Amino acid sequence: MAQNDTVDRCPDLWFDDGNIILKAGTMAFRVYSGILARHSVLFKSLFTLPQLPKDETLDGCPLVTL
């Protein structure tokens, strides 16, 4: 993520042990990919795609911009 990009962490949906970060506008959510995949066909399909080495990360987690 570019250094000049700012994100606000959603306190209710920021789990320190979450393994993926979703970003909508300036709001970021650190959640669990398994729960998203279980309840959404779209996320299930997204998580089966190989991750490219240049993909963005934040706090060591993959970052998905919505």
C-alpha positions in Angstrom: 0.0 0.0 0.0 1.3 3.4 -0.8 2.6 5.4 2.2 0.3 8.3 1.5 -2.8 6.1 1.6 -4.5 6.3 5.0 -6.8 3.7 6.4 -9.1 3.8 9.4 -9.3 0.5 11.2 -12.8 -0.5 12.0 -12.6 -1.3 15.8 -15.5 -3.8 15.7 -14.2 -5.7 12.7 -10.4 -5.6 13.3 -9.2 -8.9 14.6 -5.6 -9.1 15.5 -5.5 -12.7 14.4 -7.5 -12.1 11.2 -5.8 -13.2 8.0 -7.1 -10.8 5.3 -7.8 -7.1 5.2 -10.7 -5.7 3.2 -10.5 -2.0 2.4 -13.6 0.1 1.4 -12.8 3.7 0.9 -10.6 4.6 3.8 -12.1 2.0 6.2 -10.2 -1.3 6.7 -11.5 -4.5 8.2 -9.1 -7.3 9.3 -11.2 -10.5 9.2 -11.0 -14.2 8.6 -11.0 -15.5 5.0 -12.5 -18.8 6.0 -15.7 -17.2 7.4 -16.0 -15.0 4.3 -15.5 -18.0 2.0 -18.1 -20.1 3.9 -20.8 -17.4 3.5 -20.0 -15.9 0.1 -19.4 -17.7 -3.3 -17.6 -14.6 -4.5 -15.1 -14.7 -1.7 -14.7 -18.4 -2.0 -13.8 -18.1 -5.6 -11.5 -15.1 -4.9 -9.5 -17.0 -2.3 -8.9 -19.9 -4.7 -7.0 -17.7 -7.1 -3.2 -17.7 -6.8 -1.8 -14.6 -5.0 0.7 -12.7 -7.1 4.0 -11.7 -5.4 3.3 -8.0 -6.1 -0.2 -8.1 -4.5 -0.7 -5.4 -1.8 -0.4 -6.3 1.9 -1.1 -4.5 5.1 0.3 -5.6 8.5 1.5 -8.8 6.7 -2.0 -9.7 5.5 -3.3 -9.7 1.9 -5.2 -6.5 1.2 -8.3 -6.6 -0.9 -9.6 -3.2 -2.1 -13.4 -3.3 -2.6 
